Amino acid sequence: MSGISSGTATALVVADMIGVGVFTSLGFQVGDMPTGFSIAFLWAAGGLAALCGALSYAELAAALPRSGGEYHFLSEIYHPSIGFLAGWISASVGFAAPTALAAIAFGKYLQGIFPGISPAGSALALVWVILLVQLRGLRAGSVFQDAFTLLKVIFLVGLIAAGFIFGHRQPISFEPVAADLPRIFSAPFAVSLVYVMYAYSGWNACTYIIGEIREPAKVVPRALFAGTLVVMALYVGLNSMFLYTTPVASLRGNVDVALIAGRQIFGPFGGNLVGGLICLGLVSAVSSMTWIGPRVSAVMGEDFPALRWLSKRSNTGIPAYAMVFQIVVVSVLVVTSTFEKVLLYVQFTLILCSFLTVLGVIVLRIRRPDLPRPYRTWGYPLTPLVFLCISLYMLYYVAREKPYETAAGLATLLAGAGVYLASGKRSRKEPAP
């Protein structure tokens, strides 16, 4: 049977989630939450929210089995124009910006090991090599994705184990204390949760490629649940290990917490070792986003005549035009180093799209109760409501703290509305084989 297996679908979820966020954010959390329990609870809470989102998306994926993610879901639940705006964000910068961020992080870590190497040059080489691999077809892409994701998971498990075995325990407790309760309900905890959720982004990865997955009604829910659960365990374990082995004072305010912990555990050589392994792990993150993002553009091209060129596929069934288009955008962001600003302003719209999609589970239950649902969200309605409440708080926080970036994101949506009106009437075309 052709198509993507359950293992590869799960690997895409894991690879898309584990990027630079988990290796960089702890230093900004320990200042306000200095106890091991509060930090571990923070990452567990973020994992719970991601799991609630994944379980909600799983119901939609099983009931509305077509590639495209939010573009397809929102088009079917609300209106094609709403779906187009979500697709517009994904196709323009939603995937390109985090791909560029992961690629340039790869270049910077590689430069730390080999000082003469250009970070931008390494980043560009990585994204174009991965493009060539993905263009060879689903089989080549699957083997590449599975291999590098497995290496990433082995590296993280090994790093966590090595830290607890060989690291020197710091004077920090992972048992809850009375002061932890007010910390968990404090503003700093909520602020930190926003950045933790960014590290968890990607839990919905395989919903963008439903059309290429074998038995999607069974495989997609399984992959979303298993992938998110694996990452949640790795994130809690990794951050606990950082705290166990490394003085809080060394971590506080620093971005490169993984390198600091590596030197603490393995000595001076540890920084280079961990840096090299992070490079290895970032390859699968770039590969997953290179695989997923163009599928959104391709599905939009199937529906809108003006964008039909994006749906053209190669002899191997790959949306080659859409894939090259995304890599060109990634290359521009890498060269101009504008991806961080793009990530800031696109964050509001990405959270909004996820909010509307999970809300769609409830909307469809009310509006279309007879719709066949091979999978139903476990714990409904509590599961989607947990995700919606957390998303609402993040929308409020981002809008309050980043008003200019939020305005820019809304302006991008307005630009997308203009493109929608100019693209002509939606004329759905069956996906290419």
Secondary structure as UniProt FT lines:
FT   HELIX           6..17
FT   HELIX           21..24
FT   HELIX           26..28
FT   TURN            29..32
FT   HELIX           36..63
FT   HELIX           70..77
FT   HELIX           80..89
FT   HELIX           90..94
FT   HELIX           96..113
FT   TURN            115..116
FT   HELIX           119..135
FT   HELIX           138..166
FT   TURN            178..179
FT   HELIX           180..184
FT   HELIX           187..200
FT   TURN            201..204
FT   HELIX           205..212
FT   HELIX           216..245
FT   HELIX           248..251
FT   TURN            252..253
FT   HELIX           257..266
FT   HELIX           268..303
FT   HELIX           305..311
FT   TURN            315..316
FT   HELIX           320..336
FT   HELIX           339..367
FT   TURN            369..370
FT   TURN            378..381
FT   HELIX           382..401
FT   HELIX           403..422
//
